[in-house]
Amino acid sequence: MDLRTDLILLTTILLVFTRLSALFLLTPLFSLAPVPARIRVLVLLALATVLVAVVPPAVMVSYPTIPALAGAMLSELVIGALMAFGLFAAFGVFLFGGRIIDFQMGFGVAKLIDPATNSQSPMLGTALNIMAVATFFLLDGHHLLMRGIVYSLEVLPPGRGLSQMSLGSIVAQFGLMFSYGLALVAPVSFTLLLLDVGLAVAARTMPQVNMFIVSLPLKILVGLTVLALSLNYLAPLLEKVFASIFIYWEVVLG
């Protein structure tokens, strides 16, 4: 190889690295473990090098000026951010569903520090999110993730950029977070709603009883019990949530 070919290859690796950085550094999948930033950068550089070697782009474009290279990197950053949004929306299902039942059970007054975002998150939402991440890896979702990255490099080679941005698919993916999140906790939410109605009737017939003190432990007991029983039937919904990630990628990138 001459110097020009080496420079084009390094530029291609840099563009792939930029896309992977936006995808992996913003995703909740690999943020639970406190990995140092240097290690993450080295891993992403190694992964970008392997991807360029295994799936070489059809055309490697050279950039004669730094502004042109910066524009191409910005385009790759946008592509990576769009792909990361699909992951965020899918795993936001569990945070949103957990926030609903946290509010109904009375856990809304307490917050946990989410290790993925380093921010305050609902208690059950954080627990459901960690469960979803573990389930994703147990179902070999990381293999599908790598196939999706390879698909993105084949459909949109490094430096090509998006010809058009499908805003409809982005809004649809955002809407799935609310619909799937409500479906995730629908048994618990409906049971707690019926319990609230029963407690309201009891409060009217027995005004001498402090229903606020009685309702808190009762709602926690009933909510956690129904949630534990409903976890056995969440497999089809989890498959739809995880499949929505790659369907969204296919629509946005294609």
LINLINHU-V915953 format. One record per residue. N is the residue number from 1. RES is the residue in one letter. PHI is phi in degrees with one decimal (NA if undefined). PSI is psi as a letter, one per 20 degrees, with the letter a starting at -180 (* if undefined). NEAR is the number of other ideal C-beta (glycine too) atoms within 8 Angstrom. Layout:
n=[N;N]
res=[RES;RES]
phi=[PHI;PHI]
psi=[PSI;PSI]
near=[NEAR;NEAR]
//
This chain:
n=[1;2;3;4;5;6;7;8;9;10;11;12;13;14;15;16;17;18;19;20;21;22;23;24;25;26;27;28;29;30;31;32;33;34;35;36;37;38;39;40;41;42;43;44;45;46;47;48;49;50;51;52;53;54;55;56;57;58;59;60;61;62;63;64;65;66;67;68;69;70;71;72;73;74;75;76;77;78;79;80;81;82;83;84;85;86;87;88;89;90;91;92;93;94;95;96;97;98;99;100;101;102;103;104;105;106;107;108;109;110;111;112;113;114;115;116;117;118;119;120;121;122;123;124;125;126;127;128;129;130;131;132;133;134;135;136;137;138;139;140;141;142;143;144;145;146;147;148;149;150;151;152;153;154;155;156;157;158;159;160;161;162;163;164;165;166;167;168;169;170;171;172;173;174;175;176;177;178;179;180;181;182;183;184;185;186;187;188;189;190;191;192;193;194;195;196;197;198;199;200;201;202;203;204;205;206;207;208;209;210;211;212;213;214;215;216;217;218;219;220;221;222;223;224;225;226;227;228;229;230;231;232;233;234;235;236;237;238;239;240;241;242;243;244;245;246;247;248;249;250;251;252;253;254]
res=[M;D;L;R;T;D;L;I;L;L;T;T;I;L;L;V;F;T;R;L;S;A;L;F;L;L;T;P;L;F;S;L;A;P;V;P;A;R;I;R;V;L;V;L;L;A;L;A;T;V;L;V;A;V;V;P;P;A;V;M;V;S;Y;P;T;I;P;A;L;A;G;A;M;L;S;E;L;V;I;G;A;L;M;A;F;G;L;F;A;A;F;G;V;F;L;F;G;G;R;I;I;D;F;Q;M;G;F;G;V;A;K;L;I;D;P;A;T;N;S;Q;S;P;M;L;G;T;A;L;N;I;M;A;V;A;T;F;F;L;L;D;G;H;H;L;L;M;R;G;I;V;Y;S;L;E;V;L;P;P;G;R;G;L;S;Q;M;S;L;G;S;I;V;A;Q;F;G;L;M;F;S;Y;G;L;A;L;V;A;P;V;S;F;T;L;L;L;L;D;V;G;L;A;V;A;A;R;T;M;P;Q;V;N;M;F;I;V;S;L;P;L;K;I;L;V;G;L;T;V;L;A;L;S;L;N;Y;L;A;P;L;L;E;K;V;F;A;S;I;F;I;Y;W;E;V;V;L;G]
phi=[NA;-88.5;-64.1;-65.5;-64.0;-62.4;-66.5;-65.0;-64.4;-64.4;-65.1;-63.5;-62.7;-64.0;-68.0;-64.6;-61.6;-64.0;-64.5;-66.7;-62.6;-63.7;-77.4;-84.6;-78.3;-100.4;-82.2;-76.9;-67.9;-114.1;-106.7;-74.0;-90.7;-75.4;-89.5;-59.4;-62.4;-63.3;-64.8;-62.2;-64.0;-65.0;-65.2;-67.7;-64.1;-63.8;-65.8;-62.7;-63.8;-65.6;-64.8;-67.5;-73.5;-81.7;-119.0;-67.3;-61.2;-63.2;-133.5;-97.7;-97.5;-99.1;-120.9;-71.8;-122.4;-67.5;-59.2;-65.5;-66.4;-64.3;-65.2;-67.0;-66.1;-64.5;-63.8;-65.9;-65.1;-66.0;-62.0;-63.2;-67.5;-64.6;-67.6;-66.4;-62.8;-60.9;-68.5;-61.6;-65.1;-66.4;-81.4;-68.2;-55.4;-77.0;-67.2;-67.0;-63.4;-64.8;-66.5;-63.3;-74.4;-61.5;-66.0;-74.1;-85.4;97.3;-78.9;-65.1;-78.1;-113.0;-130.0;-118.6;-84.0;-76.4;-67.2;-76.4;-115.5;55.4;-135.9;-74.1;-136.2;-63.5;-63.7;-69.4;-63.0;-65.9;-64.0;-66.0;-66.8;-63.9;-62.4;-66.5;-63.7;-63.2;-65.5;-60.3;-74.1;-66.4;-88.6;61.1;-66.6;-67.4;-67.1;-65.0;-63.2;-66.5;-64.8;-64.7;-66.6;-62.0;-61.8;-65.4;-72.2;-75.6;-76.3;-120.9;-60.0;-57.0;90.9;-75.7;79.8;-83.3;-75.2;-153.3;-107.3;-83.7;-68.9;-62.2;-68.7;-66.4;-65.1;-64.2;-65.4;-66.5;-68.8;-62.2;-60.3;-75.3;-67.1;-69.7;-64.0;-69.7;-66.1;-63.6;-113.5;-58.2;-61.2;-68.7;-63.4;-68.4;-64.1;-67.6;-64.4;-63.8;-65.8;-62.5;-63.7;-63.3;-67.1;-66.0;-64.2;-65.1;-66.2;-74.1;-84.8;-127.3;-66.8;-75.8;-89.3;-79.5;-68.6;-65.4;-69.9;-73.3;-72.2;-59.7;-65.3;-67.5;-67.8;-65.9;-63.5;-65.9;-62.9;-67.4;-66.7;-66.4;-63.1;-64.7;-71.0;-80.6;-64.3;-68.9;-112.2;-94.2;-57.9;-61.3;-68.6;-62.6;-62.2;-66.4;-64.3;-70.1;-67.5;-63.3;-62.4;-78.6;-65.0;-63.8;-60.2;-63.4;-71.3;-68.8;-77.7;-80.2]
psi=[q;r;h;g;g;h;h;g;g;h;g;g;h;h;g;h;h;g;g;h;g;h;g;h;i;i;q;i;g;k;i;h;p;m;p;q;h;g;g;g;g;h;g;h;g;g;g;g;g;g;h;h;h;g;m;p;q;h;p;o;p;q;o;h;q;h;h;g;h;h;h;h;h;h;g;h;h;g;g;h;h;g;h;h;h;g;g;g;h;g;i;i;g;h;g;g;g;h;h;g;h;g;h;h;i;j;i;i;i;q;q;q;o;p;i;h;i;k;r;p;q;q;g;h;g;g;g;h;g;h;h;g;g;g;h;g;h;h;j;k;h;h;g;h;g;h;h;h;g;h;g;h;h;g;g;n;q;p;i;g;r;p;h;q;p;n;h;g;h;g;h;g;h;h;h;h;g;g;g;h;g;h;h;h;j;g;g;g;g;h;g;h;g;h;h;h;g;g;h;g;g;h;h;h;h;m;i;i;p;n;h;g;h;h;h;g;h;g;h;g;g;g;g;h;g;h;g;h;h;i;h;i;j;i;g;h;h;h;g;h;g;h;h;h;g;h;g;g;g;h;g;g;h;*]
near=[4;5;5;7;8;9;9;11;11;8;14;13;12;11;13;14;11;12;15;14;12;16;14;11;7;9;11;11;12;8;9;9;5;4;6;6;5;6;8;12;9;8;8;12;10;8;9;13;9;8;13;14;6;7;8;7;11;4;5;9;9;8;10;4;6;6;6;9;11;8;8;14;11;8;11;16;12;11;15;15;11;12;16;12;10;14;13;11;14;13;13;10;15;14;15;13;15;17;11;12;16;13;8;13;12;9;12;8;4;6;7;9;8;11;7;8;7;6;6;6;13;13;12;12;15;13;9;13;16;9;9;13;12;8;9;11;9;6;7;7;9;9;7;10;9;8;8;12;11;11;11;13;13;7;7;9;9;13;13;5;10;9;3;4;7;8;6;6;10;12;8;9;13;9;8;13;13;9;8;14;15;12;8;12;13;8;10;13;12;8;11;14;9;8;12;11;8;8;12;8;8;10;10;6;6;6;6;3;8;5;9;6;6;10;12;9;7;10;14;11;8;11;14;9;8;11;13;7;8;10;7;5;6;9;6;7;10;10;8;9;13;13;8;14;12;10;8;13;13;9;9;13;11;5]
//
